[in-house]
Amino acid sequence: MSKEWNAAVAAAEAAAQQRQTAEEAAHERFAALRAEIEAAGRGEQVTDTPEFREWMAARHASDEAWGAWAMAMDARPAS
């Protein structure tokens, strides 16, 4: 394998892992708020919160980062 490809894959994977961690943290914040809202009987309002929008944005960023990793993996040079 080429050093450049290995470096590109490693960088893409590190970025994807970082985005995945951010997504998980955003989901935890949303889940806590969701439980709070539902306990108050306002479940219909759960998707109309900044926490929900932040979680969705984090999911999108995570998907993009893992897509970039997959593209880097697909660019593997012939041995």
All heavy atoms as a GROMACS GRO file, in nm:
protein
  603
    1MET      N    1   0.084  -0.119   0.000
    1MET     CA    2   0.000   0.000   0.000
    1MET      C    3   0.088   0.124   0.000
    1MET      O    4   0.194   0.126   0.058
    1MET     CB    5  -0.088   0.004   0.124
    1MET     CG    6  -0.195  -0.103   0.135
    1MET     SD    7  -0.302  -0.115  -0.005
    1MET     CE    8  -0.257  -0.280  -0.059
    2SER      N    9   0.035   0.224  -0.060
    2SER     CA   10   0.111   0.349  -0.062
    2SER      C   11   0.095   0.422   0.071
    2SER      O   12  -0.009   0.413   0.137
    2SER     CB   13   0.065   0.439  -0.177
    2SER     OG   14  -0.056   0.501  -0.145
    3LYS      N   15   0.199   0.494   0.106
    3LYS     CA   16   0.195   0.572   0.230
    3LYS      C   17   0.087   0.679   0.223
    3LYS      O   18   0.022   0.708   0.323
    3LYS     CB   19   0.331   0.635   0.256
    3LYS     CG   20   0.436   0.535   0.297
    3LYS     CD   21   0.568   0.604   0.323
    3LYS     CE   22   0.674   0.500   0.354
    3LYS     NZ   23   0.804   0.560   0.382
    4GLU      N   24   0.070   0.738   0.105
    4GLU     CA   25  -0.031   0.843   0.089
    4GLU      C   26  -0.171   0.788   0.112
    4GLU      O   27  -0.253   0.851   0.178
    4GLU     CB   28  -0.022   0.907  -0.051
    4GLU     CG   29   0.106   0.983  -0.076
    4GLU     CD   30   0.222   0.893  -0.119
    4GLU    OE1   31   0.200   0.774  -0.153
    4GLU    OE2   32   0.336   0.942  -0.115
    5TRP      N   33  -0.198   0.671   0.056
    5TRP     CA   34  -0.330   0.611   0.073
    5TRP      C   35  -0.353   0.577   0.220
    5TRP      O   36  -0.460   0.605   0.275
    5TRP     CB   37  -0.345   0.486  -0.014
    5TRP     CG   38  -0.479   0.420   0.004
    5TRP    CD1   39  -0.597   0.459  -0.051
    5TRP    CD2   40  -0.507   0.304   0.083
    5TRP    NE1   41  -0.697   0.376  -0.010
    5TRP    CE2   42  -0.645   0.279   0.072
    5TRP    CE3   43  -0.429   0.221   0.162
    5TRP    CZ2   44  -0.706   0.173   0.137
    5TRP    CZ3   45  -0.491   0.114   0.225
    5TRP    CH2   46  -0.628   0.092   0.213
    6ASN      N   47  -0.254   0.516   0.283
    6ASN     CA   48  -0.266   0.482   0.426
    6ASN      C   49  -0.292   0.608   0.509
    6ASN      O   50  -0.376   0.606   0.601
    6ASN     CB   51  -0.140   0.412   0.477
    6ASN     CG   52  -0.132   0.268   0.430
    6ASN    OD1   53  -0.232   0.204   0.404
    6ASN    ND2   54  -0.010   0.217   0.420
    7ALA      N   55  -0.223   0.715   0.478
    7ALA     CA   56  -0.243   0.840   0.553
    7ALA      C   57  -0.382   0.897   0.528
    7ALA      O   58  -0.448   0.945   0.621
    7ALA     CB   59  -0.136   0.941   0.514
    8ALA      N   60  -0.427   0.892   0.403
    8ALA     CA   61  -0.561   0.944   0.370
    8ALA      C   62  -0.669   0.863   0.440
    8ALA      O   63  -0.765   0.920   0.495
    8ALA     CB   64  -0.582   0.941   0.219
    9VAL      N   65  -0.656   0.732   0.442
    9VAL     CA   66  -0.753   0.647   0.509
    9VAL      C   67  -0.752   0.672   0.660
    9VAL      O   68  -0.857   0.685   0.724
    9VAL     CB   69  -0.729   0.497   0.477
    9VAL    CG1   70  -0.811   0.407   0.568
    9VAL    CG2   71  -0.761   0.470   0.331
   10ALA      N   72  -0.634   0.683   0.718
   10ALA     CA   73  -0.623   0.708   0.862
   10ALA      C   74  -0.685   0.842   0.898
   10ALA      O   75  -0.757   0.853   0.999
   10ALA     CB   76  -0.477   0.702   0.905
   11ALA      N   77  -0.660   0.943   0.818
   11ALA     CA   78  -0.716   1.077   0.846
   11ALA      C   79  -0.868   1.075   0.832
   11ALA      O   80  -0.940   1.132   0.916
   11ALA     CB   81  -0.656   1.180   0.751
   12ALA      N   82  -0.918   1.008   0.728
   12ALA     CA   83  -1.063   1.000   0.709
   12ALA      C   84  -1.129   0.923   0.822
   12ALA      O   85  -1.236   0.961   0.870
   12ALA     CB   86  -1.094   0.935   0.574
   13GLU      N   87  -1.065   0.816   0.867
   13GLU     CA   88  -1.121   0.739   0.977
   13GLU      C   89  -1.121   0.818   1.107
   13GLU      O   90  -1.218   0.816   1.183
   13GLU     CB   91  -1.046   0.607   0.995
   13GLU     CG   92  -1.108   0.519   1.101
   13GLU     CD   93  -1.048   0.380   1.108
   13GLU    OE1   94  -0.950   0.351   1.036
   13GLU    OE2   95  -1.100   0.301   1.186
   14ALA      N   96  -1.013   0.890   1.133
   14ALA     CA   97  -1.007   0.972   1.254
   14ALA      C   98  -1.115   1.080   1.252
   14ALA      O   99  -1.182   1.104   1.354
   14ALA     CB  100  -0.868   1.036   1.268
   15ALA      N  101  -1.135   1.142   1.138
   15ALA     CA  102  -1.239   1.245   1.126
   15ALA      C  103  -1.377   1.184   1.146
   15ALA      O  104  -1.462   1.241   1.214
   15ALA     CB  105  -1.230   1.314   0.990
   16ALA      N  106  -1.399   1.067   1.088
   16ALA     CA  107  -1.528   1.000   1.102
   16ALA      C  108  -1.553   0.960   1.247
   16ALA      O  109  -1.665   0.975   1.298
   16ALA     CB  110  -1.536   0.879   1.010
   17GLN      N  111  -1.452   0.911   1.314
   17GLN     CA  112  -1.467   0.873   1.455
   17GLN      C  113  -1.501   0.996   1.539
   17GLN      O  114  -1.584   0.989   1.630
   17GLN     CB  115  -1.339   0.807   1.507
   17GLN     CG  116  -1.315   0.668   1.453
   17GLN     CD  117  -1.412   0.565   1.509
   17GLN    OE1  118  -1.490   0.589   1.598
   17GLN    NE2  119  -1.405   0.446   1.453
   18GLN      N  120  -1.436   1.106   1.509
   18GLN     CA  121  -1.462   1.231   1.582
   18GLN      C  122  -1.607   1.276   1.560
   18GLN      O  123  -1.677   1.314   1.655
   18GLN     CB  124  -1.365   1.339   1.537
   18GLN     CG  125  -1.378   1.468   1.612
   18GLN     CD  126  -1.276   1.571   1.564
   18GLN    OE1  127  -1.242   1.577   1.447
   18GLN    NE2  128  -1.228   1.652   1.656
   19ARG      N  129  -1.653   1.270   1.437
   19ARG     CA  130  -1.792   1.308   1.407
   19ARG      C  131  -1.890   1.212   1.472
   19ARG      O  132  -1.996   1.252   1.518
   19ARG     CB  133  -1.816   1.312   1.256
   19ARG     CG  134  -1.733   1.412   1.181
   19ARG     CD  135  -1.779   1.554   1.210
   19ARG     NE  136  -1.694   1.650   1.147
   19ARG     CZ  137  -1.736   1.742   1.062
   19ARG    NH1  138  -1.863   1.752   1.033
   19ARG    NH2  139  -1.651   1.827   1.009
   20GLN      N  140  -1.855   1.083   1.474
   20GLN     CA  141  -1.940   0.984   1.538
   20GLN      C  142  -1.954   1.013   1.688
   20GLN      O  143  -2.063   1.005   1.744
   20GLN     CB  144  -1.882   0.843   1.517
   20GLN     CG  145  -1.969   0.732   1.570
   20GLN     CD  146  -2.092   0.711   1.485
   20GLN    OE1  147  -2.085   0.716   1.363
   20GLN    NE2  148  -2.205   0.686   1.548
   21THR      N  149  -1.844   1.048   1.750
   21THR     CA  150  -1.846   1.082   1.893
   21THR      C  151  -1.933   1.205   1.918
   21THR      O  152  -2.012   1.209   2.014
   21THR     CB  153  -1.703   1.105   1.944
   21THR    OG1  154  -1.629   0.983   1.926
   21THR    CG2  155  -1.701   1.144   2.091
   22ALA      N  156  -1.922   1.304   1.830
   22ALA     CA  157  -2.005   1.425   1.843
   22ALA      C  158  -2.152   1.391   1.824
   22ALA      O  159  -2.239   1.444   1.896
   22ALA     CB  160  -1.960   1.530   1.742
   23GLU      N  161  -2.181   1.302   1.730
   23GLU     CA  162  -2.319   1.259   1.709
   23GLU      C  163  -2.375   1.191   1.833
   23GLU      O  164  -2.488   1.218   1.876
   23GLU     CB  165  -2.329   1.165   1.589
   23GLU     CG  166  -2.470   1.111   1.569
   23GLU     CD  167  -2.481   1.002   1.464
   23GLU    OE1  168  -2.389   0.988   1.380
   23GLU    OE2  169  -2.582   0.930   1.468
   24GLU      N  170  -2.297   1.103   1.892
   24GLU     CA  171  -2.341   1.031   2.011
   24GLU      C  172  -2.367   1.126   2.127
   24GLU      O  173  -2.465   1.111   2.201
   24GLU     CB  174  -2.241   0.923   2.047
   24GLU     CG  175  -2.239   0.810   1.946
   24GLU     CD  176  -2.120   0.717   1.956
   24GLU    OE1  177  -2.037   0.733   2.049
   24GLU    OE2  178  -2.109   0.627   1.871
   25ALA      N  179  -2.282   1.227   2.142
   25ALA     CA  180  -2.302   1.326   2.249
   25ALA      C  181  -2.429   1.407   2.224
   25ALA      O  182  -2.507   1.433   2.317
   25ALA     CB  183  -2.180   1.417   2.259
   26ALA      N  184  -2.452   1.446   2.099
   26ALA     CA  185  -2.573   1.521   2.065
   26ALA      C  186  -2.697   1.436   2.089
   26ALA      O  187  -2.799   1.486   2.137
   26ALA     CB  188  -2.567   1.568   1.919
   27HIS      N  189  -2.688   1.308   2.057
   27HIS     CA  190  -2.802   1.219   2.081
   27HIS      C  191  -2.830   1.206   2.231
   27HIS      O  192  -2.947   1.206   2.272
   27HIS     CB  193  -2.777   1.081   2.020
   27HIS     CG  194  -2.892   0.990   2.042
   27HIS    ND1  195  -2.889   0.889   2.134
   27HIS    CD2  196  -3.016   0.986   1.985
   27HIS    CE1  197  -3.006   0.827   2.134
   27HIS    NE2  198  -3.084   0.884   2.045
   28GLU      N  199  -2.727   1.197   2.310
   28GLU     CA  200  -2.747   1.188   2.456
   28GLU      C  201  -2.817   1.313   2.509
   28GLU      O  202  -2.908   1.303   2.593
   28GLU     CB  203  -2.613   1.167   2.526
   28GLU     CG  204  -2.557   1.028   2.508
   28GLU     CD  205  -2.420   1.011   2.572
   28GLU    OE1  206  -2.382   1.093   2.658
   28GLU    OE2  207  -2.351   0.914   2.536
   29ARG      N  208  -2.775   1.431   2.460
   29ARG     CA  209  -2.842   1.555   2.503
   29ARG      C  210  -2.988   1.555   2.461
   29ARG      O  211  -3.078   1.592   2.538
   29ARG     CB  212  -2.768   1.677   2.447
   29ARG     CG  213  -2.633   1.702   2.511
   29ARG     CD  214  -2.575   1.835   2.470
   29ARG     NE  215  -2.552   1.846   2.326
   29ARG     CZ  216  -2.443   1.803   2.263
   29ARG    NH1  217  -2.346   1.743   2.329
   29ARG    NH2  218  -2.432   1.819   2.132
   30PHE      N  219  -3.014   1.513   2.338
   30PHE     CA  220  -3.151   1.508   2.290
   30PHE      C  221  -3.233   1.406   2.368
   30PHE      O  222  -3.347   1.435   2.406
   30PHE     CB  223  -3.155   1.473   2.141
   30PHE     CG  224  -3.294   1.443   2.092
   30PHE    CD1  225  -3.388   1.543   2.083
   30PHE    CD2  226  -3.331   1.313   2.059
   30PHE    CE1  227  -3.519   1.515   2.041
   30PHE    CE2  228  -3.459   1.285   2.017
   30PHE     CZ  229  -3.553   1.386   2.007
   31ALA      N  230  -3.178   1.289   2.394
   31ALA     CA  231  -3.252   1.186   2.468
   31ALA      C  232  -3.288   1.233   2.608
   31ALA      O  233  -3.400   1.207   2.655
   31ALA     CB  234  -3.168   1.058   2.475
   32ALA      N  235  -3.199   1.305   2.673
   32ALA     CA  236  -3.228   1.358   2.806
   32ALA      C  237  -3.341   1.460   2.798
   32ALA      O  238  -3.435   1.457   2.880
   32ALA     CB  239  -3.103   1.421   2.866
   33LEU      N  240  -3.335   1.549   2.702
   33LEU     CA  241  -3.440   1.648   2.686
   33LEU      C  242  -3.572   1.581   2.649
   33LEU      O  243  -3.678   1.618   2.700
   33LEU     CB  244  -3.402   1.751   2.580
   33LEU     CG  245  -3.508   1.857   2.554
   33LEU    CD1  246  -3.525   1.947   2.676
   33LEU    CD2  247  -3.472   1.938   2.432
   34ARG      N  248  -3.565   1.482   2.561
   34ARG     CA  249  -3.686   1.410   2.520
   34ARG      C  250  -3.755   1.348   2.640
   34ARG      O  251  -3.878   1.358   2.654
   34ARG     CB  252  -3.649   1.303   2.418
   34ARG     CG  253  -3.764   1.221   2.372
   34ARG     CD  254  -3.718   1.118   2.273
   34ARG     NE  255  -3.825   1.028   2.240
   34ARG     CZ  256  -3.812   0.925   2.162
   34ARG    NH1  257  -3.695   0.896   2.109
   34ARG    NH2  258  -3.916   0.848   2.136
   35ALA      N  259  -3.680   1.283   2.726
   35ALA     CA  260  -3.738   1.222   2.845
   35ALA      C  261  -3.805   1.327   2.932
   35ALA      O  262  -3.915   1.307   2.985
   35ALA     CB  263  -3.631   1.147   2.923
   36GLU      N  264  -3.740   1.441   2.944
   36GLU     CA  265  -3.794   1.552   3.024
   36GLU      C  266  -3.925   1.604   2.964
   36GLU      O  267  -4.024   1.624   3.035
   36GLU     CB  268  -3.689   1.663   3.028
   36GLU     CG  269  -3.710   1.771   3.127
   36GLU     CD  270  -3.593   1.869   3.122
   36GLU    OE1  271  -3.479   1.827   3.150
   36GLU    OE2  272  -3.617   1.986   3.088
   37ILE      N  273  -3.925   1.624   2.834
   37ILE     CA  274  -4.043   1.677   2.765
   37ILE      C  275  -4.158   1.576   2.772
   37ILE      O  276  -4.273   1.614   2.798
   37ILE     CB  277  -4.009   1.714   2.619
   37ILE    CG1  278  -3.924   1.842   2.617
   37ILE    CG2  279  -4.136   1.733   2.536
   37ILE    CD1  280  -3.874   1.880   2.480
   38GLU      N  281  -4.128   1.450   2.746
   38GLU     CA  282  -4.233   1.349   2.749
   38GLU      C  283  -4.289   1.330   2.890
   38GLU      O  284  -4.409   1.306   2.906
   38GLU     CB  285  -4.182   1.218   2.690
   38GLU     CG  286  -4.166   1.228   2.539
   38GLU     CD  287  -4.110   1.102   2.475
   38GLU    OE1  288  -4.064   1.011   2.548
   38GLU    OE2  289  -4.112   1.095   2.351
   39ALA      N  290  -4.203   1.342   2.990
   39ALA     CA  291  -4.250   1.330   3.128
   39ALA      C  292  -4.347   1.444   3.162
   39ALA      O  293  -4.438   1.427   3.243
   39ALA     CB  294  -4.132   1.331   3.225
   40ALA      N  295  -4.329   1.557   3.096
   40ALA     CA  296  -4.417   1.671   3.118
   40ALA      C  297  -4.541   1.664   3.029
   40ALA      O  298  -4.625   1.754   3.030
   40ALA     CB  299  -4.342   1.801   3.092
   41GLY      N  300  -4.552   1.555   2.950
   41GLY     CA  301  -4.668   1.536   2.864
   41GLY      C  302  -4.668   1.621   2.739
   41GLY      O  303  -4.772   1.647   2.681
   42ARG      N  304  -4.551   1.663   2.695
   42ARG     CA  305  -4.542   1.748   2.575
   42ARG      C  306  -4.463   1.678   2.466
   42ARG      O  307  -4.383   1.740   2.398
   42ARG     CB  308  -4.474   1.880   2.610
   42ARG     CG  309  -4.545   1.958   2.719
   42ARG     CD  310  -4.470   2.085   2.748
   42ARG     NE  311  -4.326   2.061   2.740
   42ARG     CZ  312  -4.234   2.120   2.814
   42ARG    NH1  313  -4.269   2.208   2.903
   42ARG    NH2  314  -4.107   2.092   2.800
   43GLY      N  315  -4.484   1.550   2.444
   43GLY     CA  316  -4.406   1.472   2.348
   43GLY      C  317  -4.409   1.525   2.207
   43GLY      O  318  -4.314   1.509   2.131
   44GLU      N  319  -4.518   1.590   2.169
   44GLU     CA  320  -4.529   1.641   2.032
   44GLU      C  321  -4.430   1.754   2.005
   44GLU      O  322  -4.403   1.786   1.891
   44GLU     CB  323  -4.672   1.687   2.002
   44GLU     CG  324  -4.716   1.813   2.075
   44GLU     CD  325  -4.756   1.794   2.221
   44GLU    OE1  326  -4.767   1.678   2.266
   44GLU    OE2  327  -4.775   1.895   2.290
   45GLN      N  328  -4.374   1.813   2.109
   45GLN     CA  329  -4.281   1.924   2.092
   45GLN      C  330  -4.134   1.880   2.084
   45GLN      O  331  -4.047   1.963   2.066
   45GLN     CB  332  -4.296   2.022   2.208
   45GLN     CG  333  -4.433   2.086   2.214
   45GLN     CD  334  -4.448   2.171   2.340
   45GLN    OE1  335  -4.362   2.174   2.426
   45GLN    NE2  336  -4.560   2.240   2.349
   46VAL      N  337  -4.110   1.751   2.095
   46VAL     CA  338  -3.972   1.703   2.107
   46VAL      C  339  -3.887   1.731   1.983
   46VAL      O  340  -3.767   1.756   1.994
   46VAL     CB  341  -3.970   1.554   2.146
   46VAL    CG1  342  -4.008   1.465   2.030
   46VAL    CG2  343  -3.838   1.514   2.203
   47THR      N  344  -3.947   1.731   1.865
   47THR     CA  345  -3.867   1.757   1.744
   47THR      C  346  -3.856   1.906   1.712
   47THR      O  347  -3.789   1.943   1.616
   47THR     CB  348  -3.926   1.682   1.622
   47THR    OG1  349  -4.060   1.725   1.603
   47THR    CG2  350  -3.918   1.532   1.642
   48ASP      N  351  -3.919   1.987   1.792
   48ASP     CA  352  -3.910   2.132   1.772
   48ASP      C  353  -3.817   2.195   1.875
   48ASP      O  354  -3.851   2.292   1.941
   48ASP     CB  355  -4.051   2.193   1.783
   48ASP     CG  356  -4.053   2.339   1.738
   48ASP    OD1  357  -3.968   2.378   1.657
   48ASP    OD2  358  -4.140   2.413   1.787
   49THR      N  359  -3.699   2.136   1.888
   49THR     CA  360  -3.602   2.183   1.987
   49THR      C  361  -3.465   2.199   1.922
   49THR      O  362  -3.433   2.130   1.825
   49THR     CB  363  -3.589   2.083   2.103
   49THR    OG1  364  -3.540   1.958   2.053
   49THR    CG2  365  -3.722   2.061   2.174
   50PRO      N  366  -3.382   2.287   1.977
   50PRO     CA  367  -3.245   2.298   1.926
   50PRO      C  368  -3.168   2.166   1.941
   50PRO      O  369  -3.087   2.132   1.855
   50PRO     CB  370  -3.182   2.407   2.013
   50PRO     CG  371  -3.296   2.485   2.068
   50PRO     CD  372  -3.412   2.387   2.080
   51GLU      N  373  -3.195   2.093   2.047
   51GLU     CA  374  -3.124   1.966   2.070
   51GLU      C  375  -3.154   1.866   1.958
   51GLU      O  376  -3.064   1.795   1.913
   51GLU     CB  377  -3.163   1.906   2.206
   51GLU     CG  378  -3.107   1.982   2.323
   51GLU     CD  379  -3.186   2.106   2.362
   51GLU    OE1  380  -3.289   2.138   2.298
   51GLU    OE2  381  -3.144   2.173   2.458
   52PHE      N  382  -3.278   1.862   1.913
   52PHE     CA  383  -3.313   1.773   1.802
   52PHE      C  384  -3.242   1.816   1.675
   52PHE      O  385  -3.182   1.734   1.605
   52PHE     CB  386  -3.464   1.769   1.780
   52PHE     CG  387  -3.504   1.682   1.664
   52PHE    CD1  388  -3.503   1.544   1.676
   52PHE    CD2  389  -3.541   1.736   1.543
   52PHE    CE1  390  -3.537   1.462   1.569
   52PHE    CE2  391  -3.576   1.656   1.436
   52PHE     CZ  392  -3.575   1.518   1.449
   53ARG      N  393  -3.245   1.946   1.645
   53ARG     CA  394  -3.179   1.996   1.523
   53ARG      C  395  -3.028   1.973   1.530
   53ARG      O  396  -2.967   1.936   1.429
   53ARG     CB  397  -3.214   2.143   1.503
   53ARG     CG  398  -3.360   2.164   1.460
   53ARG     CD  399  -3.391   2.308   1.425
   53ARG     NE  400  -3.385   2.398   1.539
   53ARG     CZ  401  -3.483   2.414   1.627
   53ARG    NH1  402  -3.595   2.346   1.616
   53ARG    NH2  403  -3.471   2.500   1.727
   54GLU      N  404  -2.969   1.990   1.647
   54GLU     CA  405  -2.825   1.965   1.661
   54GLU      C  406  -2.793   1.818   1.641
   54GLU      O  407  -2.692   1.784   1.578
   54GLU     CB  408  -2.778   2.012   1.799
   54GLU     CG  409  -2.776   2.163   1.812
   54GLU     CD  410  -2.759   2.210   1.956
   54GLU    OE1  411  -2.733   2.126   2.045
   54GLU    OE2  412  -2.774   2.331   1.979
   55TRP      N  413  -2.878   1.730   1.693
   55TRP     CA  414  -2.855   1.587   1.673
   55TRP      C  415  -2.865   1.550   1.525
   55TRP      O  416  -2.782   1.477   1.473
   55TRP     CB  417  -2.955   1.507   1.757
   55TRP     CG  418  -2.949   1.359   1.736
   55TRP    CD1  419  -2.837   1.283   1.720
   55TRP    CD2  420  -3.058   1.269   1.730
   55TRP    NE1  421  -2.871   1.151   1.705
   55TRP    CE2  422  -3.007   1.141   1.711
   55TRP    CE3  423  -3.196   1.286   1.741
   55TRP    CZ2  424  -3.089   1.028   1.701
   55TRP    CZ3  425  -3.277   1.174   1.732
   55TRP    CH2  426  -3.223   1.047   1.712
   56MET      N  427  -2.967   1.604   1.457
   56MET     CA  428  -2.982   1.573   1.314
   56MET      C  429  -2.863   1.626   1.234
   56MET      O  430  -2.813   1.559   1.143
   56MET     CB  431  -3.113   1.631   1.260
   56MET     CG  432  -3.238   1.561   1.312
   56MET     SD  433  -3.247   1.387   1.261
   56MET     CE  434  -3.201   1.305   1.412
   57ALA      N  435  -2.816   1.744   1.267
   57ALA     CA  436  -2.699   1.800   1.198
   57ALA      C  437  -2.575   1.714   1.225
   57ALA      O  438  -2.495   1.689   1.134
   57ALA     CB  439  -2.674   1.944   1.243
   58ALA      N  440  -2.562   1.668   1.348
   58ALA     CA  441  -2.448   1.582   1.382
   58ALA      C  442  -2.456   1.448   1.309
   58ALA      O  443  -2.355   1.394   1.265
   58ALA     CB  444  -2.442   1.560   1.534
   59ARG      N  445  -2.578   1.394   1.295
   59ARG     CA  446  -2.595   1.268   1.220
   59ARG      C  447  -2.555   1.288   1.075
   59ARG      O  448  -2.489   1.203   1.015
   59ARG     CB  449  -2.740   1.222   1.227
   59ARG     CG  450  -2.779   1.164   1.361
   59ARG     CD  451  -2.916   1.106   1.358
   59ARG     NE  452  -2.918   0.990   1.270
   59ARG     CZ  453  -3.027   0.920   1.246
   59ARG    NH1  454  -3.141   0.950   1.303
   59ARG    NH2  455  -3.023   0.816   1.165
   60HIS      N  456  -2.595   1.401   1.017
   60HIS     CA  457  -2.561   1.431   0.878
   60HIS      C  458  -2.409   1.442   0.862
   60HIS      O  459  -2.350   1.385   0.769
   60HIS     CB  460  -2.630   1.561   0.834
   60HIS     CG  461  -2.601   1.599   0.694
   60HIS    ND1  462  -2.652   1.533   0.585
   60HIS    CD2  463  -2.522   1.697   0.645
   60HIS    CE1  464  -2.607   1.589   0.475
   60HIS    NE2  465  -2.528   1.689   0.508
   61ALA      N  466  -2.345   1.512   0.954
   61ALA     CA  467  -2.199   1.528   0.948
   61ALA      C  468  -2.129   1.394   0.964
   61ALA      O  469  -2.029   1.366   0.896
   61ALA     CB  470  -2.153   1.626   1.055
   62SER      N  471  -2.181   1.310   1.052
   62SER     CA  472  -2.123   1.178   1.072
   62SER      C  473  -2.137   1.093   0.945
   62SER      O  474  -2.042   1.027   0.903
   62SER     CB  475  -2.194   1.109   1.190
   62SER     OG  476  -2.145   0.980   1.211
   63ASP      N  477  -2.255   1.097   0.884
   63ASP     CA  478  -2.276   1.022   0.759
   63ASP      C  479  -2.180   1.070   0.651
   63ASP      O  480  -2.122   0.988   0.577
   63ASP     CB  481  -2.420   1.038   0.711
   63ASP     CG  482  -2.520   0.960   0.794
   63ASP    OD1  483  -2.478   0.874   0.874
   63ASP    OD2  484  -2.641   0.986   0.778
   64GLU      N  485  -2.163   1.201   0.640
   64GLU     CA  486  -2.070   1.255   0.539
   64GLU      C  487  -1.927   1.209   0.565
   64GLU      O  488  -1.855   1.173   0.473
   64GLU     CB  489  -2.075   1.408   0.539
   64GLU     CG  490  -2.190   1.465   0.464
   64GLU     CD  491  -2.182   1.617   0.454
   64GLU    OE1  492  -2.098   1.680   0.523
   64GLU    OE2  493  -2.260   1.672   0.377
   65ALA      N  494  -1.887   1.212   0.692
   65ALA     CA  495  -1.750   1.172   0.727
   65ALA      C  496  -1.726   1.025   0.698
   65ALA      O  497  -1.621   0.988   0.646
   65ALA     CB  498  -1.722   1.204   0.873
   66TRP      N  499  -1.824   0.940   0.729
   66TRP     CA  500  -1.808   0.798   0.699
   66TRP      C  501  -1.812   0.774   0.549
   66TRP      O  502  -1.744   0.684   0.497
   66TRP     CB  503  -1.911   0.713   0.773
   66TRP     CG  504  -1.876   0.696   0.917
   66TRP    CD1  505  -1.943   0.745   1.025
   66TRP    CD2  506  -1.761   0.627   0.970
   66TRP    NE1  507  -1.878   0.711   1.141
   66TRP    CE2  508  -1.766   0.638   1.110
   66TRP    CE3  509  -1.654   0.558   0.913
   66TRP    CZ2  510  -1.670   0.583   1.194
   66TRP    CZ3  511  -1.559   0.503   0.996
   66TRP    CH2  512  -1.567   0.515   1.134
   67GLY      N  513  -1.886   0.856   0.476
   67GLY     CA  514  -1.886   0.847   0.330
   67GLY      C  515  -1.748   0.882   0.274
   67GLY      O  516  -1.699   0.816   0.181
   68ALA      N  517  -1.685   0.985   0.330
   68ALA     CA  518  -1.550   1.023   0.286
   68ALA      C  519  -1.452   0.911   0.316
   68ALA      O  520  -1.362   0.882   0.236
   68ALA     CB  521  -1.507   1.153   0.353
   69TRP      N  522  -1.468   0.847   0.432
   69TRP     CA  523  -1.382   0.733   0.465
   69TRP      C  524  -1.401   0.621   0.364
   69TRP      O  525  -1.303   0.562   0.316
   69TRP     CB  526  -1.413   0.684   0.607
   69TRP     CG  527  -1.345   0.557   0.641
   69TRP    CD1  528  -1.216   0.540   0.682
   69TRP    CD2  529  -1.400   0.425   0.635
   69TRP    NE1  530  -1.190   0.407   0.702
   69TRP    CE2  531  -1.302   0.335   0.674
   69TRP    CE3  532  -1.526   0.377   0.599
   69TRP    CZ2  533  -1.324   0.197   0.678
   69TRP    CZ3  534  -1.549   0.240   0.604
   69TRP    CH2  535  -1.448   0.152   0.643
   70ALA      N  536  -1.526   0.591   0.329
   70ALA     CA  537  -1.552   0.484   0.232
   70ALA      C  538  -1.490   0.517   0.096
   70ALA      O  539  -1.434   0.428   0.030
   70ALA     CB  540  -1.703   0.462   0.218
   71MET      N  541  -1.499   0.644   0.057
   71MET     CA  542  -1.438   0.683  -0.070
   71MET      C  543  -1.287   0.669  -0.064
   71MET      O  544  -1.224   0.626  -0.162
   71MET     CB  545  -1.480   0.825  -0.106
   71MET     CG  546  -1.628   0.832  -0.144
   71MET     SD  547  -1.683   0.998  -0.181
   71MET     CE  548  -1.592   1.032  -0.329
   72ALA      N  549  -1.228   0.701   0.049
   72ALA     CA  550  -1.082   0.685   0.064
   72ALA      C  551  -1.046   0.536   0.057
   72ALA      O  552  -0.948   0.500  -0.008
   72ALA     CB  553  -1.036   0.745   0.196
   73MET      N  554  -1.127   0.454   0.119
   73MET     CA  555  -1.101   0.308   0.114
   73MET      C  556  -1.113   0.256  -0.029
   73MET      O  557  -1.033   0.174  -0.073
   73MET     CB  558  -1.200   0.233   0.205
   73MET     CG  559  -1.177   0.254   0.353
   73MET     SD  560  -1.020   0.184   0.411
   73MET     CE  561  -1.056   0.010   0.399
   74ASP      N  562  -1.212   0.307  -0.102
   74ASP     CA  563  -1.233   0.263  -0.241
   74ASP      C  564  -1.120   0.308  -0.333
   74ASP      O  565  -1.102   0.251  -0.441
   74ASP     CB  566  -1.366   0.316  -0.294
   74ASP     CG  567  -1.485   0.244  -0.234
   74ASP    OD1  568  -1.467   0.137  -0.172
   74ASP    OD2  569  -1.598   0.296  -0.247
   75ALA      N  570  -1.046   0.408  -0.292
   75ALA     CA  571  -0.937   0.460  -0.375
   75ALA      C  572  -0.807   0.383  -0.353
   75ALA      O  573  -0.700   0.429  -0.393
   75ALA     CB  574  -0.915   0.608  -0.347
   76ARG      N  575  -0.818   0.267  -0.293
   76ARG     CA  576  -0.699   0.185  -0.265
   76ARG      C  577  -0.623   0.157  -0.394
   76ARG      O  578  -0.679   0.107  -0.493
   76ARG     CB  579  -0.744   0.054  -0.203
   76ARG     CG  580  -0.632  -0.038  -0.168
   76ARG     CD  581  -0.688  -0.164  -0.105
   76ARG     NE  582  -0.579  -0.254  -0.074
   76ARG     CZ  583  -0.596  -0.369  -0.015
   76ARG    NH1  584  -0.716  -0.409   0.022
   76ARG    NH2  585  -0.493  -0.446   0.011
   77PRO      N  586  -0.496   0.188  -0.394
   77PRO     CA  587  -0.416   0.162  -0.514
   77PRO      C  588  -0.394   0.013  -0.535
   77PRO      O  589  -0.395  -0.067  -0.441
   77PRO     CB  590  -0.282   0.234  -0.485
   77PRO     CG  591  -0.278   0.257  -0.340
   77PRO     CD  592  -0.419   0.251  -0.288
   78ALA      N  593  -0.376  -0.024  -0.661
   78ALA     CA  594  -0.349  -0.164  -0.694
   78ALA      C  595  -0.213  -0.203  -0.638
   78ALA      O  596  -0.119  -0.125  -0.637
   78ALA     CB  597  -0.351  -0.182  -0.843
   79SER      N  598  -0.204  -0.324  -0.588
   79SER     CA  599  -0.077  -0.368  -0.530
   79SER      C  600   0.022  -0.408  -0.634
   79SER      O  601   0.004  -0.450  -0.736
   79SER     CB  602  -0.093  -0.487  -0.439
   79SER     OG  603  -0.216  -0.506  -0.385
   0.00000   0.00000   0.00000
